[in-house]
Amino acid sequence: MPLRLTLRPGEKLFLNGAVVVNGESRADLTLLNEVSILREKDILAEEAADAPCKRIYFLLQLMYIDPASRNDYLDPLRKSISEVAQAVRSTLPLLDRIGEQVALGDYYQAMKHAKKLIAYEKELLEHVSQSN
């Protein structure tokens, strides 16, 4: 099934290992085959992975965009997932979904669940800071 994208002027896109930057006007793209693609808004820089759940997302992102090195990221991902699971048991349903998607090799869907995990982590931290 084709994927249609509309890029804003100057928007960056990661496409199968290449960083593509749109020109000065809006662009419509249609991708006819399956590719690894991340829009600029979905890319998390390593220095921004400053919380446990963001670290999980970052590792999944690396697995998605760097297939040749996936095995290098698997142990750090498992360790991060285990640490979060032990620290906050209520994250287990999301962590299980992430694990299922990784087992299926669907790293993009795992990243989508990790975004929910990041939002949940943020919510918990805000609740804790309001309690103090």
HELIX and SHEET records of a PDB file:
HELIX    1   1 GLU A   40  ASP A   42  5                                   3    
HELIX    2   2 GLU A   46  ALA A   48  5                                   3    
HELIX    3   3 PRO A   52  ILE A   65  1                                  14    
HELIX    4   4 PRO A   67  SER A   69  5                                   3    
HELIX    5   5 ARG A   70  ALA A   87  1                                  18    
HELIX    6   6 ARG A   89  THR A   91  5                                   3    
HELIX    7   7 LEU A   92  LEU A  104  1                                  13    
HELIX    8   8 TYR A  107  SER A  131  1                                  25    
SHEET    1   A 2 LEU A   3  LEU A   7  0                                        
SHEET    2   A 2 ALA A  27  LEU A  31 -1                                        
SHEET    1   B 3 ALA A  18  VAL A  21  0                                        
SHEET    2   B 3 LYS A  12  LEU A  15 -1                                        
SHEET    3   B 3 ILE A  37  ARG A  39 -1                                        
END                                                                             
